[in-house]
Amino acid sequence: MTLDPADGGRRSRRGFLYQDAVTLLDCLDMLDGHWTAVSWEDLEDILCHRDATPVYRQVKTIEGAGKRHSVADVCRPDLAKKTENRTAETSYLGKLFLGKPLPEGTRFTLIVNETPAQDLYEFACERGGTREPVSDKTRKTVIDKLAGLTLPDGRDVGWCVDRLDVLVTARTSEQVEDEARRRLAPLVRAYLGQDPIVTEVDEVLKWLVSVHIGRSAAEARSRRHTAEDFRAAFEEAVLRVTGQRRDGGMERLMTLQEKLRPAGVMEAEAERQHEAMLAFRRTQRGSLGSKRQGYAALSDKIFAICQLTAAKRRAGRIDAGSPAYLATIDAVCELPEVVAGEVPISEALAVLSDITARCQNRYEDAS
């Protein structure tokens, strides 16, 4: 178990999706062997380890184009404090350097979402890379602005500055997630033994960010996650999304049955729909070229029907439960390609089951 944050308590999760997405990238780096452990909301926003050596990583985002961090910004005392408490300890770098063990090999990373000003950019490095030495002038400026910091383990400000990196990441959480999605796709492909559906990678990403990282960050105490821990979480996410185990077998997914229950669907019928859904997923993954494009187009049309039904239900034009379910079934069966016999009704309804299994409260609003 790692130490609790020195500044007290675990912070609210609201508004920290960006940090969670960056944490996912660090966990993916861990799978590549760059870290031996990663924790979050620990002694820093993100704490990475190479064996016993810590790398303390603080995430600082700014909104709006044209705004950039500079040395003056990251060394400036917190102006929200009372005048007498506006000390170097309250600055971004002061908080990054203080309140934690500083063994040999320690490094610090300030993660920003905009290219910083020229002086701070001297500390910039690529993800997983090393930076160039900074100028004596910039080094002295930082040391002078942080004068008075009392550090543990016999360290001084200069020692910390020499071990400071600035990592420039994408501007928005969506852009960070795009990078994570690109890195997750081959991992999901390797797990399944075939190309995943795009929505499957999206759902795995969502589960890792919101559940594995987001929920554990809100727990009372922090925990270090090893590569083995994270791989297990990744495989759980893929299993939940696809129903497929690593050995190629199919896990029984009860989520579809649970979502059909408010619509009055009997368990036996829901079970058959579940089997049809799994069969469709196998067929879709094995399809190529125009056949795969046809499945994608059909899924888009049926998803749009589901959106329209849900909107009418929320507006009170369709009752929840069986009426909403019937309206959706009717609309799917009235698709021109279904009426013309180009798409079997059984296949269209299997697509509906696939979409239903991936959504929350399809026929019943959340309470």
Secondary structure, DSSP 8 states (H G I E B T S, - for coil): -----TT-S----TT-HHHHHHHHHHHHHHHTTS-SEEEESSSSSEEEEETTEEEEEEEE---STT----HHHHHS--TTS-GGG--GGGSHHHHHHSSS---TT-EEEEEESS---HHHHTTEE-TT-------HHHHHHHHHHTTT---STT--HHHHHTTEEEEE--SSHHHHHHHHHHHHHHHHHHHHTS---HHHHHHHHHHIIIIIIHHHHTSSS---EEHHHHHHHHHHHHHHHH-B-TTS-B----HHHHHHGGGT--HHHHHHHHHHHHHHHHHHHH--HHHHHHHHHHHHHHHHHHHHHHHHHHTTSS-TTHHHHHHHHHHHHTSHHHHTTSS-HHHHHHHHHHHHHTSSSSSS---
